[in-house]
């Protein structure tokens, strides 16, 4: 577990030799360090918050979104996602905009509101933020690697073509 706290972008977190309990403790350690206990968890000087669920803000809900994926759209049930989880420490790196090359940061008007995307083209990794109404804060919705055929990358190319003139 402590070794994962030493991992840097673009290394992947180690999980193969861990039990399920140790794996979750390790991911929680990274999550707590980078997000929960990070008093300067901001993007472009705007505070980032977890998305509220039924009006209640829960870090556990955010942790679940960052380490699992929806397996049934009807029931919204989720399962552990190894590909998301082993990149958990990449979020802080991208939020702090340490990597400048080949990263697209843009906002798009979507049917359910404006979304701000941080898209690492080289690593095919996406972070999705939602600007709050007052535009001084963000919700962190999710982060995930693009997988599968080129459909996912093409989706982001289309979004990028519809980008708003400024990042909200």
Residue pairs with C-beta under 8 A, 6 or more apart in sequence:
1 18
1 22
1 25
1 26
1 29
3 14
4 13
4 14
4 26
4 27
4 29
4 30
4 89
5 29
5 30
5 33
7 13
7 14
7 30
7 89
8 89
8 93
9 89
9 90
9 93
9 94
9 98
9 99
10 90
10 123
12 86
12 87
13 26
13 27
13 30
13 85
13 86
13 87
13 88
13 89
14 26
15 23
15 26
15 82
15 85
15 86
18 26
23 85
27 63
27 67
27 85
27 88
28 63
30 88
30 89
31 59
31 63
31 66
31 67
31 88
34 41
34 88
34 89
34 91
34 92
35 41
35 59
35 62
35 91
35 92
35 140
36 59
38 92
41 47
41 48
41 92
41 95
42 48
42 95
43 95
43 97
43 116
43 118
43 129
43 138
44 97
44 167
46 131
46 135
46 136
46 137
46 138
47 136
47 137
47 138
48 95
48 129
48 137
48 138
48 139
48 140
49 57
49 132
49 137
49 138
49 139
49 140
50 57
50 58
50 59
50 61
50 62
50 139
50 140
51 57
51 61
51 62
51 65
51 130
51 139
51 140
51 141
52 139
53 61
62 140
64 78
65 141
65 142
66 84
66 85
66 88
66 91
66 142
66 143
67 80
67 81
67 84
67 85
67 88
68 78
68 79
68 80
68 81
68 84
69 78
69 79
69 81
69 84
69 144
70 76
70 77
70 78
71 77
71 78
71 79
81 144
83 144
83 145
83 147
84 143
84 144
84 145
87 125
87 143
87 145
90 120
90 123
90 125
90 143
91 127
91 140
91 143
93 99
94 103
94 118
94 120
94 125
94 127
94 143
95 118
95 127
97 103
97 105
99 120
101 122
102 120
102 121
102 122
103 118
103 119
103 120
103 121
104 117
104 118
104 119
104 121
104 156
104 160
105 116
105 117
105 118
105 119
105 167
106 116
106 117
106 119
106 159
106 160
106 163
106 164
106 167
107 114
107 115
107 116
107 117
107 131
107 163
107 164
107 166
107 167
107 168
108 114
108 115
108 117
108 159
108 162
108 163
108 164
109 162
109 164
113 130
114 130
114 131
114 164
114 168
115 128
115 129
115 130
115 141
116 128
116 129
116 130
116 131
116 138
116 167
116 168
117 126
117 127
117 128
117 129
117 156
117 159
118 126
118 127
118 129
119 125
119 126
119 156
119 160
120 126
123 145
124 145
124 146
124 147
124 152
124 153
125 143
125 144
125 145
125 146
126 143
126 144
126 145
126 146
126 156
127 140
127 142
127 143
128 140
128 141
128 142
128 143
129 138
129 139
129 140
129 141
130 138
130 139
130 141
131 137
131 138
131 168
132 138
132 139
135 168
146 152
146 153
146 156
